[in-house]
Amino acid sequence: MAELESFCGGPFQTNGYLVSCGSQNVLFDAPMGITDWLTRNGKTIDLLILTHQHHDHIMDVAALVEAFDCPVWAFSDLDDELTLKSSLEAATGMEWDLGDFTVSRHLSESEPIEIEGRTFNVLHIPGHSPDSLCFHDATDNFVIGGDVLFKNSVGRTDFPNGSMEQLTSGIRAKLWPLPDDTVVYPGHGPCTEIGYEKRTNPYVG
């Protein structure tokens, strides 16, 4: 069974997940404060993978790269349109420095991620953000889901380039076929299971 630890932090209570893959530690997403959390707990990371580039998921990327010299993998290069930086500044009335980083590998559904015998299937499910990815570990049957699917909810689609139709159709096509007991670790809030969401989620028919 994979060793998985979670962190929740930043102004939007964003989740990040540390997954042990043999001798490699892989971090999914970089909410504010996660670098300090890793350091306090004596953890190191070998790789950072982003579910998407919305500001709350990338606030600590630059700090993580500086602290651990880790590569960053994501769907696409850093892009202000994807981070929603201007929307954040308009909503808060203040400037935000989200840092700068380079994506060293662009992820796609055609290339599963292989890390020391552990495989993550990459699922591209836009609608919340054009670059939204979910990562399914078939061995231990869990999904790192970003802001695609939440317990009893789904990701917001009122951002630029958002689409409820695109999001829900992607969930039905790519997440609903997974086993009902598949655990979903979302970008916000508590974990859930695919079967539970198929039965009860009011946003996805």
C-alpha positions, 0 to 999 in steps of 0.5 A: 500500500502506498504511503500517503500523507496530506497537507492543507494550507494557504488562504483557500485551504488547499490540499497537497499530497506526499506519496512514497514511491519506493525510494522516491517521494512525489508531491502532488500540488504546492499550496502555501506553507507546504515547504515549511511543513515538509521541512518541519517533518524531516521530509524531502521530495524528489518530484513535484507534480501539479494537478493544475496551475490555479494560484492556490495550487502553485503558491509554494512551487518556487520555494519547493524547487529552491529547497529540494531542487526537484523537477516540476511536471505539469500539463503545460508551461507556467501561464498567467491565464492558467494561474488566474493571477489577475482574478486573484489580485482583483478579488483581494485588492492586492498584488501576489507574487506566485513565483516562477518555475520551469515545467520539465515534463509535459504530462498527457494521457498517452504517457502513464507515469512510472516511478519505481514500479508504481504507475499513475494513469494520467486523466485529462479532465478540463472544465474547472481549468483547461490543464486539469489532470487526475492521477489514478494509481491502479495498484492501490486504487486511489486518485489524486484528483485536484479540483475535478471532483469533491465530496458531493461537489465538483470544481468551480466552472465560473472561471475563464475557460471553465465549462460545466458540460466539459467537466461533468462529461469528463468525470462520467467518461474517465472517473465513473468507470473506475472501481466503486471503492476507488478513493479520491483525494481532492484539492479541497476538503475530505476524501471520498469514493467513486461509488459514493459520488456516482450515487449521490453527487448532485452535479454529475448525472 
